Each structure stands twice: as C-alpha cells, then as structure tokens.
C-alpha cells in the first residue's frame, strides 16, 4: 500500500495580521506548518507593517528563526499593484524576500485599468525571487 504524502501547509501573515514576523514564525512552527508568508510591504500607504526591509538586524533575526524552527518562507505578501505603484521602490523588498528564501511574491491587482496593471506587473523583476 502506498502511503499518501501529507500536504505541505503555509500560515500566512494575513491570518495573524497583528503578529510580529518572529511571532508568526513561532506560531507556524508550533502549528506544524512547513511554510509561512510574511507581510513586509504595506498594501496601502495607510497600512502599518513591521519595518523588515529597512532593518538588516531584523532580517538576520528572521533568517535565524526560520533556520532554527525549520520553517520555510513561502512568500512575501502582499504587494498591491495600484495605479501609483512605483516598481523600483519594491526592489529592496524583493531582495529581502530572496535573502530569506521566499519562493513567491503575493501580488494583488488593484487597478481598474487592466492595460496599465499588466504593464506594472511586467515591470516586476523576476530575478529577485
């Protein structure tokens, strides 16, 4: 009889929106999840997130916590592609995601002009993840 492989699960930051990234990693490990997604880009200018991108010491601490717990970073979330999105400003966040081992970026199209949305999405540099 073939044993079925259990699904790999991810705990995403939106589920625990107020959690500090380190607490999210700890909750991920405690819950038996293999992956987590960390919110490092505020979707809207008025949204607050822990400043991971501008804090190299915290990036190192997150990396150490991921390694210590065995949790892997599935994605960074969530980049909202809006009419005013300045893609070059996203590069540092993408680089942090890559440094931490993220496999994906969760992006949300938030622009009613679909042609502009497509142009913005094409500008995202794929080599960063």
HELIX and SHEET records of a PDB file:
HELIX    1   1 UNK A   13  UNK A   16  5                                   4    
HELIX    2   2 UNK A   21  UNK A   30  1                                  10    
HELIX    3   3 UNK A   56  UNK A   69  1                                  14    
HELIX    4   4 UNK A   87  UNK A   99  1                                  13    
HELIX    5   5 UNK A  114  UNK A  123  1                                  10    
HELIX    6   6 UNK A  126  UNK A  128  5                                   3    
SHEET    1   A 4 UNK A  10  UNK A  12  0                                        
SHEET    2   A 4 UNK A  35  UNK A  39  1                                        
SHEET    3   A 4 UNK A  72  UNK A  81  1                                        
SHEET    4   A 4 UNK A 104  UNK A 109  1                                        
END                                                                             
